[in-house]
């Protein structure tokens, strides 16, 4: 069974897969994006989807559900005015408000930070 790291204030746990995928993305550049989800029952943050290095921001937005909340990290490559290649990681909180949305579920997503 995979190890999980407990979040300090919320009782949430982050799996090893989350940490390992993020480190691969940050240091090895093998992922363009990672989508995380929270399992309400087990209170675990898990990896929902991983985008390959050839995928784009449009692929990330297409992979986000229209009826559920998610977190994502996106590796954005760009070129500066000095013609230097750079890369920045963006943390994205995807919240969907819909009529059946449970307020405690949104609060749970607001409390967690990866």
Order of alpha helices (4+ residues) and beta strands (2+ residues): beta-beta-alpha-beta-beta-alpha-beta-beta-alpha
